Amino acid sequence: MIVVNLDVELAKKKMRSGELAERIGITPANLSILKTGKAKAIRFSTLDAICKELGCQPGDILAYLPDDD
């Protein structure tokens, strides 16, 4: 399973979700879907914009956790 740690990076930069959404040109609703892990996919252009704004790497935002079988 892929875990989204966007809240952690936002907290480090002391930035609100709405501000990030505005800066990268997506709706706050779509950013919320990503933050809660409900997104089925993310465009590389969106990931690039997030990393650029937050000064982080994709691995700071996305993590892989094996499923419990």
C-alpha positions in Angstrom: 0.0 0.0 0.0 1.2 3.5 -0.8 1.0 6.0 2.1 0.8 9.8 1.5 2.7 11.8 4.0 1.8 15.2 2.6 0.6 16.5 6.0 4.1 16.0 7.5 5.7 18.0 4.7 3.1 20.8 5.0 3.7 21.0 8.7 7.5 21.2 8.2 6.9 24.2 5.9 4.2 25.6 8.1 1.9 25.8 5.1 -1.8 25.2 4.9 -3.3 22.8 2.3 -5.3 25.6 0.7 -2.2 27.7 0.1 -0.4 24.7 -1.5 -3.4 24.0 -3.7 -3.4 27.6 -4.9 0.3 27.6 -5.5 0.3 24.4 -7.6 -2.9 25.1 -9.4 -5.2 22.3 -8.2 -8.4 22.5 -6.3 -8.4 22.1 -2.5 -10.8 19.2 -2.9 -8.3 17.3 -5.2 -5.4 18.0 -2.8 -7.6 16.7 0.1 -8.2 13.5 -1.9 -4.5 13.1 -2.3 -3.7 13.9 1.4 -6.2 11.4 2.7 -4.8 8.6 0.5 -8.0 8.2 -1.5 -6.4 9.1 -4.8 -6.0 6.3 -7.3 -3.2 8.1 -9.1 -1.1 11.3 -9.2 0.3 13.0 -12.2 4.0 13.5 -12.3 3.4 17.1 -13.1 1.4 17.5 -9.8 4.1 15.6 -7.8 6.7 17.8 -9.4 4.8 21.0 -8.4 4.3 19.8 -4.8 8.0 18.9 -4.4 9.0 22.2 -5.9 6.8 24.2 -3.6 7.7 22.2 -0.5 11.4 21.8 -1.3 11.2 18.0 -0.8 11.7 14.7 -2.7 8.8 12.5 -3.9 10.0 9.9 -1.3 9.3 12.5 1.4 5.6 12.5 0.4 5.0 8.9 -0.7 6.0 5.7 1.1 5.4 2.1 0.5 4.1 -0.2 3.2 3.6 -3.9 2.5 0.1 -5.2 2.9 -0.6 -7.5 5.8 -1.4 -10.9 4.3 
